[in-house]
Amino acid sequence: MELNLKLRLLHDDDVAFGPGKADLLEAIAAAGSISAAARNMGMSYRRAWLLVDVMNRCFREPLVHSAAGGSHGGGAQLTDTGAAVLAQFRLMEAAALQAAQPHMAAFAAMLNE
């Protein structure tokens, strides 16, 4: 049996950040565009764009900077804030998982197989 711990950062009524958004930021950083990141993750461009929009609105500074396509190409990249948020979230995930291990074992013992 495998248990997973998933963290989400809520800002008012929005999920400002979570594991899916972290994965999306990693995909944008690797692919250099929102559309390529969406394709690589098996999601629609619209869904990826909406997730980026929520992140950019929730934080003081945008996490992703994008330029429209055209003759000069366009694309997207993480801002310094985006890279910092992603790194901090991954550190927080690791710390939370380590702290939760004894509790996860107790839950595993109580769950149906």
C-alpha positions in Angstrom: 0.0 0.0 0.0 1.3 3.4 -0.9 0.2 6.6 0.8 0.9 10.0 -0.6 0.9 13.4 1.2 -0.1 16.3 -1.0 0.3 19.9 0.1 -1.6 22.8 -1.2 -1.2 26.5 -0.4 -4.5 28.3 -0.3 -4.9 32.0 -0.8 -8.4 33.1 -0.1 -10.6 30.9 -2.4 -7.7 29.9 -4.8 -5.2 27.1 -4.6 -2.2 29.4 -5.0 0.2 26.5 -5.3 0.4 22.7 -5.1 2.0 19.7 -6.6 0.4 20.0 -10.0 1.3 23.6 -10.3 4.9 22.8 -9.2 5.0 20.1 -11.9 3.7 22.7 -14.4 6.4 25.2 -13.5 9.1 22.5 -13.9 7.6 21.6 -17.3 7.6 25.3 -18.4 11.2 25.7 -17.3 12.2 22.6 -19.3 10.1 23.3 -22.4 10.4 27.1 -22.6 6.7 27.6 -23.3 3.3 27.0 -21.7 1.9 25.2 -24.7 4.9 22.8 -24.9 4.7 22.2 -21.2 1.0 21.5 -21.4 1.5 19.0 -24.3 4.3 17.3 -22.3 2.0 16.9 -19.3 -1.1 15.8 -21.3 -3.2 18.8 -20.5 -4.8 21.5 -22.7 -3.1 24.8 -23.3 -6.2 26.5 -21.8 -5.9 24.5 -18.6 -2.2 25.2 -18.3 -2.7 28.9 -19.0 -5.5 29.2 -16.4 -3.2 27.5 -13.8 -0.4 30.0 -14.6 -2.9 32.9 -14.4 -4.0 31.8 -10.9 -0.4 31.5 -9.7 0.5 34.9 -11.2 -2.5 36.5 -9.5 -1.9 34.9 -6.1 1.7 35.9 -5.6 3.1 39.5 -5.2 5.2 39.0 -8.3 4.4 36.8 -11.3 5.9 33.3 -11.3 5.8 32.9 -15.1 6.6 35.5 -17.7 5.3 34.8 -21.2 5.6 36.4 -24.6 3.1 36.0 -27.4 4.2 34.0 -30.4 4.8 35.5 -33.8 7.8 36.2 -35.9 10.0 36.4 -32.8 8.8 33.1 -31.4 7.3 33.9 -28.0 7.6 31.4 -25.2 7.6 31.4 -21.4 10.1 31.3 -18.6 10.0 31.2 -14.8 10.7 34.5 -13.1 13.2 34.6 -10.2 10.1 34.5 -7.9 8.8 31.5 -9.8 12.0 29.6 -9.3 12.1 30.6 -5.7 8.5 29.5 -5.0 9.1 26.2 -6.8 12.3 25.5 -4.8 10.7 26.5 -1.5 7.6 24.3 -2.2 9.8 21.2 -3.0 11.7 21.8 0.2 8.5 22.1 2.1 7.1 18.9 0.5 10.2 16.9 1.6 10.1 18.3 5.1 6.4 17.6 5.5 6.8 14.0 4.2 9.6 13.3 6.6 7.6 14.7 9.5 4.5 12.8 8.5 6.1 9.3 8.1 5.2 8.0 11.6 1.6 9.2 11.2 1.4 7.7 7.7 2.4 4.3 9.1 -0.4 4.6 11.6 -2.9 5.5 8.9 -1.7 2.6 6.7 -2.4 0.2 9.5 -6.0 1.5 9.7 -6.8 1.6 6.0 -8.4 -1.1 3.9 -6.0 -3.0 1.7 
